[in-house]
Amino acid sequence: MKHKGNWERWRHRPGPWGPWPHNGERPQWAADWRRKRRRLFVRFLTFVGVLGLLVAGGMAALAFLITRVFGGDEQTALLVWIGGCGLALALPLLAVSLAVSAYRRVATPLTSVMAAADAVAGGDLSVRVPETGAGEFGRLAQSFNRMTEELSHADQLRRNLTADVAHELRTPLHIIQGNLEGILDGVYEPTPDHLQATLDETRQLARLVDDLRTLSLAEAGQLPLRKEAVNLADLLADVATSFSGQAEARGVTLHLESACLPPNLTVFADAGRLDQVLGNLIVNAIRHTPAGGQITLSGQAAPGAITILVRDSGEGISPDDLPHIFDRFWRGDRARTHRGGVGGGLGLAIARQLVQAHGGQIGVESALGHGAAFTITLPGTEI
């Protein structure tokens, strides 16, 4: 009952990894671990017991032999024999005590990790091992728990990504299928409008596939970058010119602040990828800035770096959404769709990966009703 009480205290023990999984029930891997530890302990105890008996018998025989060789009466032999037996028993008991202590410090943590590793190999990523060992074994348990935590997180991300991709593909595919079936059944006339709508959806699918490919390559560190000296003022001017028409169509003013920007400030980067990053940020700002609003694009020099700022006067980002806006397929308003003018939810995720591929950082500051400001920091030089 005492052991069961210890188990209950451990199962509900607060800690960085939480209680045992499976709604408080003892997991199967824990039972396997207990059986393995019990078998290992029985083998260990049998070995130590046999060794202790051999040592005790040998010591007693040696004491009796020494008494006979050096002479002495039966009383002296008995005293020497008793003393030898006592010493022979004391030494094995001390050895057993030290061995049990070593077993608890070494064998138990190793057996726990081995059983948990078998559970992970079997697909159970919820396993955690008790972090009760000291020294290297304690650190081993902590490292194992961190590993399983990361594996579980990565597996959840994979599941979420699969579900998100399936969701994003489903809408345009249904539209394409419905349009084509309607044309074949004679419901729709193959007019340019219907064909154009179908073509737009195929382009949306192509963009989604290209974005996923870019994102996967960037995350794997395999995205090819054609780096060269890029003049920051020219880059910002090209971006502002490219998106001024789209902003004007939405009734939004796109303003470029270049007065404080040194004309000779350059960054060693892939101009096309930086253009893609800024394009994603500006398109995102246009979507969330109402008519009459303003988007400001600016840059400035810092010691050994450059800073690019994209600020808008739009609706802003809620505090709950702010930590997630660079995640794949994240949208604060889940009711919005592509047909409402919203992209596939990969633009900001791609922007972050591309900036990081250049050795830079991207961040955002925002409040509801007060717009958003995205800041990009990249290594820069003046020539």
C-alpha atoms as one frame of an Amber mdcrd trajectory, in Angstrom:
protein
   0.000   0.000   0.000   2.922   2.315   0.683   4.252   1.718  -2.823   0.832
   2.416  -4.261   0.727   5.675  -2.323   4.093   6.666  -3.782   2.771   5.884
  -7.260  -0.295   8.069  -6.721   1.868  10.935  -5.482   4.151  10.656  -8.521
   1.263  10.337 -10.967  -0.281  13.601  -9.784   3.010  15.304  -9.005   3.089
  18.820 -10.505   6.053  19.465 -12.706   7.186  20.723 -16.105   5.912  17.621
 -17.851   2.587  17.265 -16.011   0.964  14.069 -14.678   0.861  10.709 -16.340
  -1.206  10.703 -19.567  -4.348   8.794 -20.468  -6.678  10.606 -18.052  -4.718
   9.648 -14.964  -4.621   5.935 -15.750  -1.307   4.149 -15.442   0.071   3.904
 -19.008   1.102   0.586 -20.507   4.724   1.647 -20.896   4.900   2.317 -17.125
   3.718  -1.232 -16.390   6.306  -2.614 -18.819   8.968  -0.530 -17.143   8.015
  -1.903 -13.709   8.180  -5.500 -14.972  11.568  -4.944 -16.584  12.930  -3.296
 -13.469  11.615  -6.139 -11.293  13.246  -8.782 -13.511  16.516  -6.877 -13.566
  16.472  -6.510  -9.781  15.820 -10.251  -9.264  18.774 -11.131 -11.488  20.968
  -8.622  -9.726  19.951  -9.823  -6.258  20.513 -13.491  -7.196  24.013 -12.722
  -8.429  24.883 -10.747  -5.300  23.393 -13.439  -3.025  25.374 -16.262  -4.608
  28.504 -14.135  -4.475  27.877 -13.366  -0.801  27.442 -17.046   0.093  30.663
 -17.956  -1.674  32.554 -15.197   0.091  31.100 -16.156   3.513  31.946 -19.833
   3.094  35.410 -19.065   1.802  36.170 -16.708   4.666  35.003 -19.232   7.260
  37.080 -22.036   5.750  40.106 -19.748   5.574  39.758 -18.733   9.230  39.485
 -22.357  10.364  42.519 -23.329   8.244  44.660 -20.497   9.665  43.809 -21.580
  13.201  44.848 -25.163  12.486  48.098 -24.165  10.796  49.300 -21.860  13.575
  48.063 -24.131  16.294  45.541 -23.548  19.003  42.894 -25.328  20.923  39.308
 -25.826  19.871  38.146 -22.698  21.741  40.610 -20.488  19.867  39.596 -22.078
  16.554  35.952 -21.430  17.383  36.628 -17.766  18.210  38.640 -17.253  15.034
  35.965 -19.025  13.039  33.197 -16.867  14.523  35.214 -13.720  13.892  35.920
 -14.799  10.321  32.252 -15.624   9.726  31.238 -12.234  11.131  33.712 -10.454
   8.893  32.647 -12.622   5.946  29.005 -11.673   6.532  29.698  -7.991   7.180
  31.642  -7.475   3.983  28.977  -9.019   1.684  26.263  -7.030   3.476  28.248
  -3.856   2.897  28.761  -4.885  -0.717  25.034  -5.594  -1.107  24.164  -2.216
   0.397  26.531  -0.427  -1.959  25.281  -2.500  -4.885  21.620  -1.730  -4.138
  22.450   1.959  -3.874  24.273   1.814  -7.206  21.369  -0.102  -8.715  18.935
   2.579  -7.683  21.157   5.331  -9.101  22.081   3.578 -12.357  19.909   0.623
 -13.306  16.538   2.124 -12.400  16.951   5.323 -14.474  18.346   3.364 -17.412
  15.514   0.840 -17.274  12.997   3.669 -17.153  14.490   5.332 -20.229  14.690
   1.997 -22.082  11.019   1.215 -21.413   9.964   4.721 -22.443  12.077   4.462
 -25.608  10.251   1.248 -26.492   6.950   3.070 -26.005   8.098   5.912 -28.307
   9.172   3.364 -30.907   5.670   1.922 -30.654   4.129   5.299 -31.475   3.241
   6.568 -27.994   4.685  10.111 -27.868   2.994  10.977 -24.582   5.519   9.054
 -22.469   7.659  10.869 -19.913  10.221   9.367 -17.556  10.597  10.388 -13.893
  13.342  12.977 -13.530  14.452  11.581 -10.183  18.015  10.555 -11.022  21.008
  12.649 -10.075  23.897  13.793 -12.220  24.183  12.435 -15.721  21.165  10.145
 -15.382  18.942  12.989 -14.298  20.076  15.005 -17.299  19.461  11.944 -19.488
  15.851  11.781 -18.262  15.406  15.510 -18.865  16.845  15.248 -22.372  14.598
  12.294 -23.159  11.523  14.179 -21.966  12.482  17.207 -24.037  12.959  14.956
 -27.055   9.532  13.344 -26.681   7.981  16.764 -26.129   9.492  18.052 -29.382
   8.465  14.892 -31.231   4.918  15.238 -29.959   4.855  18.907 -30.963   6.250
  18.140 -34.425   3.707  15.355 -34.901   0.888  17.723 -33.947   2.196  20.338
 -36.391   2.302  17.702 -39.109  -1.299  16.724 -38.417  -2.394  20.355 -38.396
  -0.543  21.051 -41.635  -2.158  18.077 -43.348  -5.597  19.220 -42.226  -4.909
  22.823 -43.279  -3.618  21.839 -46.715  -6.636  19.603 -47.267  -8.929  22.457
 -46.258  -7.189  24.975 -48.516  -7.260  22.631 -51.503 -10.876  21.627 -51.025
 -12.473  25.015 -51.786 -10.851  25.758 -55.174 -11.157  22.128 -56.246 -14.892
  22.137 -55.500 -15.319  25.362 -57.443 -13.406  23.994 -60.438 -15.336  20.727
 -60.301 -18.682  22.507 -59.991 -17.973  24.865 -62.904 -16.812  22.090 -65.215
 -19.701  19.795 -64.309 -22.136  22.678 -64.814 -20.717  23.341 -68.291 -20.842
  19.644 -69.228 -24.442  19.306 -67.965 -25.533  22.412 -69.802 -26.298  24.344
 -66.616 -23.656  26.944 -67.459 -22.682  28.288 -70.806 -18.937  28.086 -71.499
 -18.742  31.864 -71.420 -15.483  33.736 -70.835 -16.696  34.666 -67.329 -17.198
  31.042 -66.269 -13.930  29.953 -67.858 -12.092  32.862 -66.242 -13.489  31.936
 -62.822 -12.267  28.377 -63.272  -8.870  29.618 -64.439  -8.603  31.873 -61.377
  -9.148  28.905 -59.089  -6.450  26.885 -60.864  -4.093  29.807 -60.379  -5.002
  29.853 -56.705  -4.074  26.177 -56.467  -0.793  26.833 -58.272   0.033  29.677
 -55.868  -0.731  27.468 -52.885   1.546  24.704 -54.185   4.339  27.198 -54.918
   3.983  28.761 -51.471   4.138  25.378 -49.762   7.237  24.450 -51.756   8.940
  27.751 -50.910   8.056  27.393 -47.250   9.282  23.798 -46.992  12.598  24.641
 -48.710  13.125  27.668 -46.488  12.402  25.718 -43.302  14.839  22.999 -44.406
  17.536  25.579 -45.184  17.610  24.483 -48.834  16.060  27.532 -50.477  18.476
  28.834 -53.142  19.309  32.526 -52.681  21.026  34.635 -55.327  22.629  37.172
 -53.043  24.072  40.404 -54.321  24.471  44.002 -53.211  20.960  45.491 -53.274
  20.389  49.223 -52.886  17.675  49.647 -50.269  16.255  52.880 -51.682  15.822
  51.320 -55.125  14.245  48.200 -53.645  11.651  50.145 -51.669  10.870  52.380
 -54.629  10.250  49.361 -56.881   7.957  47.760 -54.311   5.974  50.977 -53.798
   5.535  51.370 -57.555   4.434  47.740 -57.997   1.639  47.911 -55.386   0.506
  51.524 -55.706  -2.168  50.575 -58.249  -3.583  47.808 -56.068  -3.663  50.126
 -53.063  -5.345  52.880 -55.071  -8.026  50.456 -56.241  -8.897  49.768 -52.594
  -8.906  53.479 -51.753  -5.717  53.180 -49.688  -2.709  55.490 -49.907   0.675
  53.790 -50.196   3.358  56.235 -49.068   7.127  55.759 -49.369   9.289  57.593
 -46.847  12.760  57.848 -48.348  13.948  61.268 -47.206  15.898  59.877 -44.239
  17.215  56.878 -46.154  20.901  57.107 -47.193  21.150  56.674 -50.968  24.192
  54.395 -50.653  22.709  51.984 -48.085  22.842  48.405 -49.364  22.066  44.931
 -48.175  23.672  41.723 -49.413  20.579  39.697 -50.246  18.391  38.111 -52.891
  16.466  41.048 -54.354  13.657  38.835 -55.647  13.092  37.200 -52.251  13.137
  40.544 -50.420  10.646  41.850 -52.958   8.478  38.809 -52.154   8.690  39.507
 -48.413   7.723  43.161 -48.786   5.006  42.243 -51.273   3.441  39.817 -48.809
   3.488  42.447 -46.067   1.995  45.172 -48.245  -0.717  42.900 -49.665  -1.587
  41.876 -46.120  -1.736  45.546 -45.094  -3.976  46.448 -48.062  -6.428  43.673
 -47.150  -6.830  44.929 -43.604  -6.800  48.675 -44.200 -10.173  50.270 -44.969
 -10.711  52.842 -47.688  -9.194  56.176 -46.763  -6.416  54.525 -44.765  -2.681
  54.743 -45.314   0.246  52.337 -45.641   3.742  53.658 -45.022   6.882  51.971
 -46.333  10.172  53.201 -44.907  13.739  52.163 -44.155  16.547  53.386 -41.959
  20.141  52.599 -41.141  21.347  51.130 -37.870  24.873  50.125 -36.761  25.743
  47.191 -39.038  22.117  46.644 -40.027  19.140  48.095 -41.856  15.535  48.272
 -40.734  12.512  48.172 -43.042   9.146  49.211 -41.669   5.698  48.509 -43.143
   3.064  50.383 -41.145  -0.681  50.588 -41.816  -3.637  52.389 -40.256  -5.930
  49.387 -40.536  -7.972  47.329 -38.131  -5.008  46.057 -36.144  -4.393  42.641
 -34.617  -5.935  41.338 -31.415  -3.610  40.320 -28.557  -4.807  36.712 -28.852
  -3.869  36.529 -32.533  -0.589  38.420 -32.308   1.622  35.445 -31.232   0.292
  33.298 -34.116   0.249  35.523 -37.168   3.495  34.059 -38.533   2.141  30.494
 -38.267   1.048  28.564 -41.340  -2.575  29.053 -42.422  -3.296  31.266 -39.438
  -6.201  33.681 -39.788  -7.650  35.660 -36.922 -11.065  35.625 -38.591 -11.791
  32.025 -39.525 -14.908  33.031 -41.464 -12.906  34.795 -44.181 -12.222  32.876
 -47.400 -10.215  33.283 -50.574 -13.252  34.624 -52.335 -13.407  37.383 -49.791
  -9.977  38.530 -50.825  -7.906  36.658 -48.283  -4.920  34.580 -49.308  -3.965
  31.079 -48.306  -2.577  32.041 -44.911   1.033  31.414 -45.902   2.226  34.921
 -46.757   3.475  35.918 -43.310   4.923  32.462 -42.631   6.897  32.687 -45.884
   7.985  36.238 -45.046   9.430  35.116 -41.719  11.291  32.172 -43.245  12.755
  34.297 -46.043  13.919  36.974 -43.626  15.525  34.358 -41.384  17.208  32.805
 -44.430  18.924  36.174 -44.914  20.132  36.183 -41.318  17.530  38.737 -40.241
  14.521  39.007 -37.973  10.915  40.090 -38.453   8.507  41.304 -35.796   5.181
  43.074 -35.431   3.572  45.567 -33.092  -0.158  46.139 -33.195  -3.289  46.986
 -31.260  -6.923  46.657 -32.244  -8.104  49.748 -34.081  -4.612  51.234 -34.299
  -3.098  49.427 -37.275  -0.007  47.232 -37.382   3.710  47.845 -37.870   5.937
  45.079 -39.270   9.683  45.534 -38.750  12.379  43.723 -40.722  15.989  43.852
 -39.549  18.728  42.725 -41.935  22.528  42.993 -41.983  23.379  46.081 -44.064
  26.346  48.160 -45.183  27.038  51.477 -46.841  29.118  51.640 -50.023
